[in-house]
Amino acid sequence: MSEIKKIEKPRGKARILDGKCVACGERCASSCPVDCIEMNDAGEPMSVELEKCIGCAKCIKACSVDALEMFYTQEELDLLKQWEGQQSGGEEEIDEEEVKLREKLAQYQGVWVFIEQYDGEVAKVSWELLGTGRQLADQRKVELTAVVIGHQVEPMCQESFDYGADQAILLDAPVYNHYRTQAFNDAIVHLVDKHKPEIILMGATGQGRDLAGAVATVVKTGLTADCTGLAIDERGNLAQTRPAFGGNIMATIMCDRYRPQMATVRPHVMTMPERQNGQNGVIIRDDFAPKEEDILVKVLEVLRDKDSRDKIDISGAEIIVSGGRGMMNKENFSILNELAEELGAVVGASRSAVDSGWKPHDRQVGQTGKTVRPQIYIACGISGAIQHMVGMQDSDIIIAINRDPEAPIFQVATYGIVGDLFQVVPALTRRIRELKEQRHSGSVALDTAV
């Protein structure tokens, strides 16, 4: 009986689909081994030189938005059908390069969260990330690991278990007493080489941004900063969503050919998980510690900000009253101060108000300011640019006051008031004051009767 001739899969040619490219950074062109994709000034593929295209489909695999496809001649389509017939019931044909990539990626497993701490006090964003990390780890069916680095910080391992971690890697040594990029970077790189995690999450804080960038550079992987959403796609990769192009669009970024996948997330973006005290977990102790004499930066003295106790962290406020360009000037913020005083709230501001000098930068809400998640957010004279909404859209209740009924802020508002804020806000303040006085009078009358 004659052996059936094996048909090779026809390669076809790459073709650009109109209107789908998001100018991701020329990933398609950089992946092409024969340099047949011509790009325009906007960073979009303009044409494919068919004479040079070898049909390797690497540009197709590199594109995360399906802006390219393979097309075939009629003869190639006929061969493709025959090839698919041979493949039915058999294994999918995978080229050698793809096999090597899959083998490399398979070596990395597990979700890590870096536990950021200052003088033994953990930054809350670390606990928020453990909640998100728990969801990602469950989807990937892998362990969630807390990475604890410092001096005399072992109690943080138990706290990590209480917030959802399965295990904690502990590096405890005097050299880690104060955060220094070189020491912490060497520690994380050592752990990555030893344990090979597939995902590393850090807070988008001063320390987290500094450390994440250094680590990603050394281990030669991708890093997505200031993420607002994290998920696992159908292929098991980390889908990292963040504002792009000045906040005008939300981009989902993939790092599907390198590991670990790294992302930083702003404080108060992810939901704080409920703490379950007394949870069990495994502590993995590692004695790696750089020599103090090899660390170039020395901590000579730690200076405390004496005024920090008097400052209010707007990102942790339960009620925020914010003003925007519609406040007209700095003096008009006094009406917001009065409303905030009655509500026990904090006064915030949009970027335009801060740029105008009406409020300090530490009161700015938005992409370039603070991300907040209060119980009540009252937006006064704020139109609702996406850069601002990124920083407050997860508030439990959003009340918008604006004279423009078409203002974008109303799209995310729980309650909207179309009107002049200089009339609405004082009216709200008076009504709240009246209600408080009535409640106080009722309490006094009850006490007298008793």
C-alpha positions, 0 to 999 in steps of 0.5 A: 500500500503506497504511503500518503504524501504529506502535504506542507501547509501553504504559507500565503502572504500577510495582508493589512486590515484597515482600521484595526491598527492601534499603533502599538509600537511597530511590533509587526515590523520588528518581528518580520525576519525579511523586513517587508512591512513598511510603516508610516509616521504614525507607527502604523503598517502602510504596506507589505512587500508581497515579493519579500513576504515569506508567509511566516506569519510572525507579524500575525502572531505579534499583533494583539489586535488582529490588524493583519491576516494571511491571504491565499491564492485559490491554488493555495486555498485548495492545498490548505483544505487538503492540509487541514484534512490531513491534520484532522485527528492529528496534532497541530503543526507547530514550527520549531521556533514556537516549540522553543518559545512554549518550552521556555515560557512553561518554565515560569509559574506562579504569581508574585506580589512585592510587599512594599514596607517602610519601617515595618509598616506595609503599604496598603497597595501591597494588600490590594495587589494580593487580592488581585493576585489571588484571582490571577493565581486561581485562574492560572491554577498556580500559587500566590507568593508574597515577596518580603524583603527587609530587616526584622520583617518576618511578621509581614509573612503572616499578614500576607497569608491573612490577605490571601498569599499561599506562601512568602519568600523572606529575605531578612538582613540588615542590608535591607533595613532601608530601601536602596535600589541596588540591594533590592534589585539584586535580591529580586533578580536573584529570586527570579532566576531561582524560582522563575515566576510568570507574573510579578506585581508591584505598587505604582509608588515611588519605591515600586516604580523605581524597583520594577523598572530596574528589575525589568531591565536586568531580567530583560522583560516587559513592564506595564506601568500604572495599570488599572486592570489585570486579567488572564486571557484565553492563552494564559497571558496577563492582559494589562490595561492602562490609559494610553495616548494621554488617557484618551484610550484604554490600551491592553498590553500583552507580554506574550513572549517574555517572562516574567510579566511585570506590572505596577498598579496605583494605590486604591485602584484594586479592591482591598481584600477582606483580611482573614486572620490566622491563615496558614502559609509556607515561609521560604527563607532565602539567605541571599544578601549583597555585601554592604560594601558593594552597595554604592548608596549609603543611608546616612540619616533619615529625615522625617517630614514634621508637617506630614502629620498635618497633611491629609492623604486624599487617596484615603478619604471616604468623602471627597468634594472636588472642584475643576475649571468651573470654580473660576478662581481660587477664592471660590473654593471656599464654598467647597470648603464649607460643604466639605466641613459639613460632610467631614470630607476632603477637598480635591481638585482636577488637573486644570484647577491645580495647574491654575494654582487654586489647589496644591498638587497633593489634592489632585485627582486623576491620571497624573494625580491621586487615584481615589476610591471614596464612598462619596465623590462630589464633582463640582464644575468638572467636565470629566476628561478621561484623565480625571475619570481614570482617578475617581470612576471607582468611587461608590457614589459619584455626584456631578454638578455641572451646568453643561448637560452634555458634560462627560462626567454625567456618564459615570455619575450616580447622581447628576445635577445640571445647574449653576454650582454657585447656587447648588453647592451653597444650597446643599451646604445649607440643607445639610446644616439644617438636617444636622441641627434638627438631629442635634435638637432632637437629641437634646429634647430626648435627653431633657425628657429622660 
